[in-house]
Amino acid sequence: MAIKAKYVHTNLIARDWKKLVRFYGDVFGCIPTGPERDLSGEWLDRVTSLSAARLRGLHLRLQPRRSAALVCSKLFTREIPKETLLSFKSGVDGVRSHRARSTTHFCLRRMPKSIALVYWLIPAKSQRDFFSETIRILSKQFNAPCFEPHLTIIVTPEIGLSPGKILKKIRTSPIALRVRGIGFSYKFTKTFFVRFTSSKSLAKLAVALARETRSRAKLAHDPHVSLIYKKMPTSAKKELTSAIQLPLSTVLFDSIKAVRCALPTKTRSDVEAWRVVAKKSLRW
């Protein structure tokens, strides 16, 4: 017989609850909702079977759906015994109930990142200045990382020929792309961006790069130039959409850069760790 039930929330308990909150923000895009909790008293001692128990933490809301569950990350300020820990290699280090104290410990760490080479198209200087200034202003206003304006062509493993030798084999002219408008999403790498219509020249360039890198990589879906990388509420992104007026209908891209980066890119430190390893100017 089916039971009608509604999932409300999951309690996660950790020594460092603030680090756990950062993890869920970086990895799953969760955002805080409501005030910070700081609970204590005789009622909590009875519930936890601890003396002078104290719970601190936040409720987090999963994105992008508003109806997603709340995740409550809390911390027992009294130390949890080491025997409650159980080691895993899956990214969740430990979860085991300790019957005497009825507590559960989660020690979370990020999954290991892979190193990849990303090939970018770079706007010509006259138009690059607009993107660079917009990125600079938004990064300062929202305390976000600053980065070079670019359109991702393909992403490949770092194997085979060096990126410099690969780019020397590429023969293509500057590529002009038509602006479709501004978009935003819940993904960190597509927080807020200028969207472009693809072209045969861009598709051919992606095929040529995939061939030379001996990979099965395809042209990145939805060609775009990002303006900010930041976890932001949808309301803020909507406000930016109405506030920014694009002075460009077409953008010319006249160079390619190969960038070494760690995937997935989910944090400011990931963005700031990007390194250009090769570049090539495109000529008519």
C-alpha positions in Angstrom: 0.0 0.0 0.0 1.5 3.3 -1.1 2.0 5.9 1.6 1.5 9.5 0.7 4.5 11.4 2.0 6.3 14.7 1.2 10.1 15.0 1.3 10.9 18.0 3.4 14.6 18.2 4.2 17.8 16.3 5.1 19.9 17.0 8.1 23.7 16.9 7.6 25.9 17.1 10.6 29.6 18.0 10.4 32.4 19.4 12.6 32.8 22.4 10.2 29.3 23.2 9.1 30.5 26.4 7.2 32.8 24.3 5.1 29.9 22.0 4.4 27.7 24.9 3.3 30.4 26.1 0.9 30.6 22.6 -0.5 26.9 22.5 -1.3 27.1 26.0 -2.7 30.0 25.2 -5.0 29.0 21.8 -6.1 25.2 21.8 -6.2 24.5 25.5 -6.5 22.6 25.6 -3.2 21.7 29.1 -1.7 21.1 29.9 2.0 17.5 30.5 3.0 16.5 32.0 6.3 18.6 33.1 9.2 21.5 31.1 10.7 20.3 28.6 13.4 21.8 28.5 16.9 19.9 26.1 19.1 20.6 24.9 22.6 18.8 24.1 25.9 17.5 21.2 28.0 15.1 20.1 25.2 18.1 19.6 22.9 20.1 17.7 25.6 17.2 15.3 25.9 16.8 14.8 22.1 20.5 14.2 21.5 21.4 12.5 24.8 24.2 15.0 25.2 24.9 17.5 27.9 25.2 21.1 26.9 24.4 20.2 23.3 24.4 23.0 20.7 23.3 23.1 17.1 24.4 25.7 14.6 23.8 25.8 10.9 21.8 27.1 7.9 19.0 25.9 5.7 20.1 25.6 2.0 17.8 25.5 -1.0 18.7 23.4 -4.0 18.6 25.1 -7.3 17.2 25.5 -9.9 13.7 24.4 -8.8 12.0 26.5 -6.2 10.2 23.4 -4.9 13.5 21.5 -4.2 14.2 20.2 -0.7 15.9 22.1 2.0 19.2 20.9 3.2 20.0 21.7 6.8 23.7 21.6 7.7 24.2 21.6 11.4 27.1 21.1 13.8 27.3 19.5 17.2 29.9 21.7 19.0 30.7 18.7 21.2 33.3 16.6 19.4 31.9 13.5 17.6 33.9 10.3 18.4 36.4 9.1 15.7 34.8 5.7 15.6 31.8 7.2 13.9 33.9 7.9 10.8 33.9 5.5 7.8 36.2 6.2 4.9 35.0 6.1 1.3 36.5 7.2 -2.0 33.4 8.4 -3.6 33.5 12.0 -2.4 31.5 11.3 0.8 34.1 10.4 3.3 32.1 9.0 6.1 28.6 8.2 7.3 27.9 5.9 10.3 25.5 6.2 13.2 27.0 6.1 16.7 24.2 4.5 18.8 25.4 5.8 22.1 25.0 9.5 21.1 22.6 9.1 18.2 24.7 11.4 15.9 25.7 11.0 12.3 28.8 12.5 10.9 29.4 13.5 7.3 32.9 14.5 6.2 32.5 15.7 2.6 35.2 16.4 0.1 35.2 17.3 -3.6 35.6 14.8 -6.3 39.0 14.9 -7.9 39.1 17.2 -10.9 40.5 16.2 -14.4 42.8 18.4 -16.4 41.6 19.4 -19.9 42.5 21.7 -22.7 39.8 24.2 -23.8 40.0 26.0 -27.1 38.7 29.5 -27.1 37.7 32.1 -29.8 38.8 35.6 -28.7 36.9 38.7 -29.8 38.7 41.2 -31.9 40.1 44.1 -29.9 37.5 46.8 -30.8 34.8 44.5 -29.5 36.8 42.7 -26.9 37.1 46.0 -25.0 33.3 46.1 -24.4 33.3 42.5 -23.0 36.4 43.1 -20.9 35.0 46.2 -19.3 31.6 44.6 -18.7 33.3 41.6 -17.0 35.4 43.9 -14.9 32.4 46.0 -13.7 30.4 42.9 -12.9 33.2 41.1 -11.2 33.8 44.1 -8.9 30.1 44.7 -8.2 29.4 41.0 -7.3 32.8 40.0 -6.0 33.3 37.5 -8.8 36.5 36.4 -10.6 37.7 38.5 -13.5 38.6 36.6 -16.7 39.3 37.1 -20.4 36.2 37.2 -22.7 36.0 34.1 -24.8 33.8 31.7 -26.7 34.5 28.0 -26.0 34.9 26.0 -29.2 35.7 22.5 -27.8 37.0 20.8 -24.7 39.6 18.0 -25.1 41.8 15.8 -22.9 45.4 16.9 -22.5 46.9 14.2 -24.8 48.7 13.9 -28.1 50.4 16.9 -29.7 51.2 20.1 -27.9 48.5 22.8 -28.2 51.0 25.1 -30.0 51.6 22.5 -32.7 47.9 21.8 -33.0 47.1 25.5 -33.5 49.8 25.8 -36.2 47.9 23.3 -38.3 44.6 25.2 -38.1 43.9 27.3 -41.2 40.9 29.6 -40.9 40.0 33.2 -41.2 38.4 35.4 -38.5 34.9 34.4 -37.7 31.9 36.7 -37.4 29.0 35.6 -35.3 25.6 37.1 -35.0 24.4 38.1 -31.4 21.2 36.4 -30.4 20.7 38.1 -27.1 21.5 37.7 -23.4 20.9 34.5 -21.4 21.4 33.1 -18.0 21.2 29.7 -16.2 21.8 28.0 -12.9 25.2 26.6 -14.2 28.2 28.3 -12.8 29.9 28.4 -16.2 26.8 29.9 -17.8 25.7 32.3 -15.0 25.1 35.2 -17.3 26.2 35.4 -21.0 25.8 36.8 -24.5 24.4 34.1 -26.8 25.4 33.8 -30.4 24.1 32.0 -33.5 26.5 29.3 -34.7 27.9 29.3 -38.3 29.4 27.0 -40.8 32.8 28.5 -40.2 32.6 27.9 -36.5 31.4 24.3 -37.0 34.3 23.7 -39.4 36.8 25.1 -36.9 35.4 22.8 -34.2 35.8 19.8 -36.6 39.3 20.8 -37.5 40.4 21.1 -33.8 38.8 17.8 -32.9 40.6 16.1 -35.8 44.0 17.6 -34.9 43.5 16.8 -31.2 42.4 13.3 -32.1 39.4 13.6 -29.9 35.6 13.1 -30.3 34.9 16.6 -29.0 32.1 18.5 -30.6 31.3 22.2 -30.8 30.1 23.4 -27.4 26.3 23.7 -27.3 24.9 27.2 -27.4 27.9 29.3 -28.4 28.3 32.2 -25.9 30.6 34.6 -24.2 30.2 34.7 -20.4 30.0 38.0 -18.6 30.2 36.7 -15.0 30.8 33.4 -13.1 28.9 33.6 -9.8 26.2 31.8 -7.9 23.4 34.4 -8.0 19.7 34.4 -7.4 17.5 34.3 -10.5 16.1 37.7 -9.6 19.5 39.3 -9.8 20.2 37.7 -13.2 16.9 39.0 -14.5 17.7 42.5 -13.4 21.1 42.3 -15.2 19.3 41.2 -18.3 17.1 44.3 -18.4 20.0 46.6 -17.3 22.6 45.7 -19.9 22.1 47.0 -23.4 24.3 45.3 -26.1 25.8 47.8 -28.5 26.8 44.9 -30.9 24.8 42.9 -33.4 27.7 41.0 -34.7 31.1 40.1 -33.1 34.3 39.3 -34.9 36.6 36.7 -33.4 40.2 36.9 -34.7 42.3 34.6 -32.5 42.3 31.2 -30.8 43.7 30.3 -27.4 44.3 27.0 -25.8 43.7 27.1 -22.1 44.6 24.4 -19.5 41.9 24.1 -16.8 40.5 21.8 -14.2 37.1 20.3 -14.8 34.5 20.7 -13.7 34.8 24.5 -13.2 32.6 25.4 -10.3 34.4 27.9 -8.1 36.3 31.2 -8.3 39.6 29.4 -7.6 38.9 27.1 -10.6 38.5 30.2 -12.9 41.6 31.9 -11.5 43.7 28.7 -12.1 43.1 28.9 -15.9 46.3 29.1 -17.8 46.8 30.0 -21.5 49.3 27.6 -23.0 49.1 28.5 -26.7 47.5 31.1 -29.0 47.1 31.8 -32.7 46.0 34.9 -34.6 43.5 34.4 -37.4 44.1 36.3 -40.7 42.1 36.9 -43.8 
